[in-house]
Amino acid sequence: MLDKLLAEVSRADSSNQFYVFLNDTDELYSLIKKYSPYELIIFKPVPPKVGLLRIVYENIYFRPFIREYEIDLVYNFTGSRQFFLKIPQLIKVHNLLFYSKDLDRHYFNTNNWFLWFRHIWFKRIVFKFMLGNSEFIEIQSPHVKSYLSDFIDVGEKYFFIKSDVEIKPECFHATKEYDISRVVKILYIVGPHFEYLHKNLRDFNDAMLALNKIGFDFEIDITLTKSELRASKMWDQSLDSITNFHGYLDQLNGLYQDNTVLISTSVTETLGLHVIDGIKNGIITISPDLHYAKVVYGTDGYRYEIFNSASLVNTILSAVSDVSNIDRRVQAQQEYMVSSEKNKYANILTVFNEVINV
């Protein structure tokens, strides 16, 4: 997303200067190298900071910088905001973890009260206060505003629905071929926070055990290591023999093959780029039958009842057997995605100009 943002800024026919503050990491310098020809983008590496330390640092450090360079707008790409600034601020909401009643219920129903306080409660207070005091909010999908409205008053705020998905024709691929008589590849893409309850790994683990028990011919591709999963105690080791443990991958294109079914079990998502990539690559995608999934991926995708591994098993078996309809449904999802993204702001500079001119 950051790379796409910088590409939009770099293509701008503008005399404006853009100062980009990023954590001083190896990834930053690859971006600096890529965008160094564009004089209007100036990178400002800062020491990595997290939590309250980051908020304090930003509020103290940015004020003199804003005065010295006569900054007109602060774009908070990471979802935080700075207090005591007298210029417009645009807040981008990436994360719905703190604004999901579905997720709250999941923590409570599983008696994970302590984890809820650790993962959700405190951060909700901080970010809710930030958003509550923000006038301009950027979101990636209409459902985000709906979720936010359960926790903050959205009536007096300006919302900008910005596209973060590339929809050029060359980004979409034909539907893959499916043959139930061959090995089905089950793809599960998940990052380092896979143990958090919102990723809902339990549904996936239990469904895979059930498929294995009935003799379904499949193998698993997962973007975690065997040691990570074993340490989590959320993985049944009997699945090891049919699992390819890939760990973190920069490029996932090699995993979008014929006979592949991508499974997402997330309780909440702002976009769910792994599912979007699956749709764009022409494979079957299965996600929970929840509001966010219908809004982001359309109504033609395959769905299952969340927290019901038997429902997930039935959906997988139905999907791979639905040979006559797979192509139609995948293409319908691709068309929905193009239509949906075209109805959003395509370039961040348009949003910047609107905020400044309100």
N, C-alpha and C positions, 0 to 999 in steps of 0.2 A: 504494500500500500504506500509506503514512504517513497519507494522508487517511482511509482506512478504519479504521486504528488509532485515530486521534483521534476519529472518529465513534463507535466502540465505547466509548471512555473517556467521551465527552461524554454518552452516554445512560445512564451508570451511576447507579444510586441509591446513592450512596456519599458518605461524609464525608471520604474520602481526598483528599489533594492530589497533583497530578501535575505535576512540573517537567520540561519538555521542552527539552532542549539541542539546538539546531540551528545549522548554519552561518548566519552573517548574510548572507543573499542576498535578492534580490527575491522569490523564491518563498516565503520564510519569512513575509513580511509579508502575503501573501494568505491564508496559513493563520491568522495572528494575527487578521486581520480576520474571517475566517469563524468562528473559535472564541472570539472575545472575549466573547460572552455567557456562556460557561461558566467560572464563577469557580474551579472546581476544577482547570482547566488553566492553568498559568503558563509562558509561553514565556521561554526564556533564550538570546538570540542570543549566539553566540560567534564569534570571528574564524575564518575557514576555515583549516584545517590538514590536512595530508595525511601519510600514512606514519608514520614514527617520531616526527615532531614532534607529531602528533595523539595518539599513545599516551603520550608523555611529558607533554603538556599535561593529558590526562585524569587521569592518575595523580596529578599534583601538585594540580590545581585542584579535583577532585571531593572529595578527602578532607576538607578543612575545611568544604565545603558540606554534606556528608553529616552531619558532626557537628553543625553549627549547626542544620540543619533536621530532624534526627532521622529521616533517610531509612531506610525498612525494606527497600527492594529497589531494585537498579539493573537496568534493562532496557537491554541493549546492542543496540539495533535494527540497528546497522551491522555486527555480527559480531565486534567487538573485545571486550576485557574489561579491567578495571582490576585490577592486582595490589595486594596489601597492604590490601584492604578486608575488613572482618570481618562484612559483611552479605551476604545471598544476592544472587547475580547470575544473571540469565537472559540467555543468549546466543542471538541469532537468526542462523541460517545462511542467508544469501541466495545465496551464491556457491559453486558446486561446482568452480570452475576449478582449485583447488589440491588437489582430492580426486577426480580422475578418471584412472584407468589408461588409459581409451580416449584421453584427450587426451594423456597422456604418450606413448603409442605414436605418435600422430599427429605430434608434434614430432620424435620420434626417427626415424620412417620417412621424414620429409621432410628429415632432416639439419639441423634447426633447433635444434641444441644450445644455441647462444648465446642464442637467443630464449627457450628453455625456462628457462635460468638467470635471464633478465631477467623473464619473465612469471610463472613458476611457482615455481621452486626457493626463492628467498629468502622470498617471501610464504608459501609452504607451511610453512617452518620457523617463522615468526612465528605464523601462525594455528593451526597444529597445536599449538604450545606453549600457546596461549591455550585452545583447546578441550580439550586434554589435562588442563588444570588447572581445568576448569569442570565443575560438577556438574549444572547445569540447562541444557538446550539445546532451543531451539524450532526446529522444521523445518516445511517446507511440504508435504512429501510423504513417504511411507514410504521411497521409494527413496533419499532423502538419507541416512538412517541407514545403509543398505546401502553407499553409496559411502564414507561416513565410516569405516566399519568396516575398510576396506582400509588406513587410515592411523593410526587411533587405537583404543584399547581402549574400546569402547562399553558394556561389561558393567556398569560401576558407575555409569552416568550415568542421569539422568532425561530422557527425551525427550518433548516435547509437540508433537504434530502439529496445527498451527494453520491454519485456513482463511484464505486471503487472497483468495478468489474470491467475488464476489457472486453468489448463486444464486437471487435472487428471480425468479418466473416472467416478469416483464416484461423481464428481462435477456436472455432467450432469444428468438430470432427463427426464423421458418419457413425451411425450406431454400430457397435461391435457385434460380432456374430456369437450366437448362443446355441449350445448343443447340450442338452441335459444328459446325454450319454457319455460326455467327457467330464474330466475333473473341473469343478467349479472353483474359481479363485475368489475367496472372500477377503476383501480389502478393508482394513480398519486403520484409518489415519488418525493419530493422536499424538500430542506433544508431551512435554515434561510434566504437565499438571494432570496427568491421566488418573491420578489417585483421588483427585477432588470429586465430590459427589456429582457435580454438574456434568461431568463426562460420562458417568453412568456405565462404567466398564462392566459392572455386574450383569447387566442385561446381555451384553455381548458374550461374556464368558459362559453364562448358563445356556444361551442359545447354541453356542458352538458345541458344548457338551451333549446337548440333546440331539443335534444333527449327527454327531459322531456315533451316538448310541443307536440311532436307527439305520446306520450304515450308509448315510449319504456320502457320495464321493466328492470330497472337497479338500482344499488346502487353504491355509490362512497366510496372508501377507500383512504384517503389522509393523508400524514405524516405531517400535521400541526394541530394546535388547532383551535377551532372555534373562539376564541378571536383574534388569529393572523390574520386569514382571514378577520374577520369583521373590524379590525383596518386598514387593507390594503386598503379598499374600492375597491378592485379588485374582490370581491366575491359577487355573488347575493345570498342573504339570503333565497330566495325561494328554494335553493338547500339543505338547512340545513336538511330537513326532510328525505332526501335520502342519507345523507352523514355520514360516520363514521370518526370522527376526531381523529386520532391516536396520533398526535404530534410526537416528535422525538422518533424513535425506534432503539434500538441497533441491534435487530434481526428482519428481515423482512420475514423470511421463512413462517410464518403463513398466510401471505397475498397472497402467490403464490398458489392459490387454483383452482379447476375446474371452468370453465366458467369465468376466469379472463382475462381481457384485460389491459395490461399496456400501458399507454399513455405517450409519451415524446414530449414536444413542444419546446425544446431548440433550439435557433437560432444557437448556436455553442457548440461543446463539444470536448474535447481531447479524451475521451473514452465514457463517459456516463455509469458509472458502474451500474446504476439502470436498464438500458436497457439490458446490458450484463447479469446481474443477472436474469432478466426476461427470456431471451433466454435460459440460463443454466437450469432454473427451468421449462422449457417446456410450457410456456404460450405465447399467442399472444402478440406481441409487435408492437406498431405503433409509427413511428417517422417521422419527416419532410423529404420531398423528397429533401435532400440537400447532397452535396458531402461528408461531414464527415460521415453521416449515412450510405451511401453506402459502404464506405471504411471500417468502423469499424464493421458494423452489416451484411454486405453482401447485395446482391440484391434480396434475397428471402423474406425479411421482408415486412410488410404492410406499405405503405407510404401515406402521405397526403400533399397537397400543403400548405406550411406555410403561416400564416396570413389569412387563409381561413377556417373559422369554418365550413362552409357547406361541404368543402372537407373532413374535419376531421370526420364529422358526416357520410358521405357516406362511408368513409373507415372503420369506426367502424361497420356499418351495413353490409358491404360487407364481412368483416373479419369473424364475428361471423356466417354468413350464408355460409361460404366457407368450410363446414364441411368435404367434401371429400379431400380437399387440405391442411387443417391446419397441420396435422401431417407431411406431406412431407415438407412443408415450414419451420416449426420449426426445424425439423431435419437437413434440408439443412443449416439453420443458425448456428446450433451447429457445424456441420462439417466444415463450413467456418471458424468459430471462432478457432477451433482446428488447422486447417491448417494455418491460419493467425498468430496465436501466436507461432507456431513452427518455423516460418520463422524469428522470432525475437531473440534477445539475451535472454537467459533463466536465466542467473545468473549475478548479478551486478559485481561480481569479475572479470568476463571475460572482461567486459567493463573497469573496473579500470585498469587491466593489459594492455589493448590496449592503453589507454590514456597515461599511464606512459611510454610505449615503443615507442610511435610515435616519 
